[in-house]
Amino acid sequence: MAETVVLKVGMSCEGCVGAVKRVLNKMEGVESFDVDLKEQKVTVNGNVKPDAVLQTVSKTGKKTSFWEAEPGNKEAAPATA
């Protein structure tokens, strides 16, 4: 089943973007992805598990976390420091 996983990744340059793209290109089940340097946002679509995507992107050494829901969304878990 296809799933969309959205991550916040601490990327500072095109080199960081390239590193994230490299690991996602090798990951099994990934159908497509979008890496937004300005927003520090990585969106992955495919037959993937969110935890596996998080672990894979974390291997780049970048600070990686699940994208928090928009502020004001009552269902979102509180962000912890």
N, C-alpha and C positions, 0 to 999 in steps of 0.2 A: 504494500500500500504506500502510495506516495505521501510524503510528509514535507512540511516546510519548517526549517529550523533557522531562527534568527539569533545571531550572536553579536555581542559588542566586543570588538577586538582593538587593543591599543596599537594602532598602526600610525607611524609618523611619516612614512615616505613610500614611494613606488616600490622600493626594495621589499618593504614589509608586505605590500599588496602581492608582489610576486611570490613571496614565500608562502602566503596563505593559498594562493592559486595553485602552486605546485602540490601542496599536500592534498588539496581538494580534488585535483585532477587524478591523483593516484587512489583516492578513496573509493571503495566499492559501493555501488548503489547510488552515487551522486549523478543526477541527470543534468542539473544546471545549477549555477550559483552566480551571485552578484556580490562584488566587493566594492564598498563605498568608502573611500579613504576619508573624505570630508566628514561623513557621519560616523566613522569608525564602526561601520555596520557590515556584517557578512550575512547574506541570505542564501541558504542552501535548500535546493529542492531535490527530492528523490526518495528512493526506498532506503532510508537511513534512520538510525536511532539518534535522538538528540544528544544523549550522553556520548555516543561514539563520535559525533561531529565535534562536540566540545573538546574531547580528548585529542582528536586529530589536529584541530587548529591550535590547541595548546602546545603541541609539539614544536611549533614554530618559535616558541619562547616568548610570544606576545601575551600580554595580559588578556585573558579571554573569559567571558561570562555570558550567560544567557541574556538576551535583550530584555530589559524590564518593560512591562506594559506602560503605556502612556500615563503620566501623572494624572491622578483623578479617577483612575480605574480602580474601583473598590475591590475587585477580585485579585488584583496583583499582590503578591507577597511583599511585605515591607523590605526595602533595600537595607542590607547590613553593610557596615563599613569593613 
